[in-house]
Amino acid sequence: MPKQVLTSLDVVIPITYNGCPGNIDAKSCPLRKHVADGKTVFYHEEDKLLLTQQNQSSWDEIRADIEQMYEICTKCQTEAKQNAR
């Protein structure tokens, strides 16, 4: 059996999920605002964040961008927990 050649690789990282605070919707989500303001190396298509093949960002830049998005979500969740008390 011939080996399959890897021609592309899709990495899917779920950002929004049922762990989001109940009062957050698409209009109030700080991560969506971050993306809409163009503050990410990814581009937005429908409900996905993608990188083009032409993107020249280094792995370090991409990883830092993912970490920044994670911090946005973590801050949102922390603030929601504090407000619920």
Secondary structure, 3 states (H helix, E strand, C coil): CCCCCCCCCCCCCCCCCCCCCCCCCCCCCHHHHHHHCCCCCCEEECCEEECCCCCCCCHHHHHHHHHHHHHHHHHHHHHHHHHHC
